[in-house]
Amino acid sequence: MKYTLPMPPSVNAMYRRNPRGYGMYKTPEAKMWINECLRHIRRKNPLKGKVDVSIEFYFKRERDIDNSIKAALDLMQQANVIENDSQVYSLLITKGFDKDNPRMEISIEENN
């Protein structure tokens, strides 16, 4: 299965430290991104076995590639595409640029 989704916010825009000094929470920007993506991909039955994941990020400008991986995998779990990101046995990440249409393209295949 393949999904084309909007780019996640940067890590700095996605999480904030709890003012009480412990833990982190998701920002309103992060919640808006998650809800927008969930409207496109929520599933009833997640994949249960090993999976191979490929993510192509198309950034507006230069950005660290590793900061978006966790958000993408957490989203796949929340959307019920996979049960848990511990199912991921291979992960291929590529980076490109498209200032007019930043996005991420995620492919997930069962690994028998």
VENURBEL-V378788 format. One record per backbone hydrogen bond with DSSP energy under -0.5 kcal/mol. CO is the residue of the C=O (numbers start at 1). NH is the residue of the N-H. If there is no record, write none. Layout:
BEGIN
CO/NH, CO/NH
END
This chain:
BEGIN
1/108, 3/5, 3/106, 5/104, 10/13, 10/14, 11/15, 14/27, 16/25, 18/21, 23/18, 25/16, 27/31, 28/32, 29/33, 30/34, 31/35, 32/36, 33/37, 34/38, 35/39, 36/40, 37/40, 37/41, 38/42, 44/46, 47/83, 50/111, 51/89, 51/90, 52/109, 53/92, 54/107, 55/57, 55/94, 56/105, 57/59, 57/96, 58/103, 59/98, 65/68, 66/69, 66/70, 68/72, 69/73, 70/74, 71/75, 72/76, 73/77, 74/78, 75/79, 76/81, 76/82, 77/80, 79/43, 81/47, 84/87, 85/88, 87/51, 90/53, 91/93, 92/55, 94/57, 96/59, 98/101, 103/58, 104/5, 104/106, 105/56, 106/3, 107/54, 109/52, 110/112
END
